[in-house]
């Protein structure tokens, strides 16, 4: 069989999207890893299946670029919302289910505002903050982030004995730009490299900036792939990740 695919990106975090409401897509780690490969496949940070769910507008199933099913992906969630809108599944507002539970989102022509899940495993340390915003995130602060070696520093932390025995973590490096803006670069677990943007990492970094520096909502976030905003209420309730999500191209898998 042949399958139609769509390529979407959210601030440079790119995904292969499959409309799998008929549940015929051949899920397999090696196949998905091949499709995400940037030399031998389509090329993407991950692959997302949009599937039916009897209680929601749709179900989002996310796979990392290594072909393994992953934890929640914030930019992937925003791209899935745009994909569902393009497919005519909803207009303006939607409610869907992902691996970390229920999400709601609002869509307009410019941005997708995705309500994130609750924050778990929040830990404050002298050198870093840690929290799970749908995926686990280590957040550290640096200066001169443009020249910082994110790949080497992120890989060292991600594969350190402490984090390997805890199942691994994504690693975010943050520079404060002004009283309402941070710049975030992320080494992503599952991609095993720096990505242009990471939605759950941006969310964790913004919440860390609130805890550590007292920055107020909404917090503006610069990434290599573009600009996002994170808004939230007191005690990290009603967290929203806000930014663009765009269809890039479509094609057929044969």
ABEGO torsion letter per residue (X at the ends): XBBBBBBBBBGGBBBBBBBAAAGABBBBAAAAAAAABAAABAEBABBBBBBBBAABABBBBBBBAAGBBBBBBAAAAAAAAAAAAAAGABBGBBBBBBAAEBBBBBBBAABBBBBBBBBBGBBBBAABBBBBAGBBBBBBBBBGAAABBAAAAAAAAAABAAAAAAGEBBBBBBBBABAABBBBBBBBBGAGBBBABBAAAAAAAAAAAAAAAGBBOBBBBBBAAEBBBBBBBBGGBGBBBBEBBBBABBBBBX
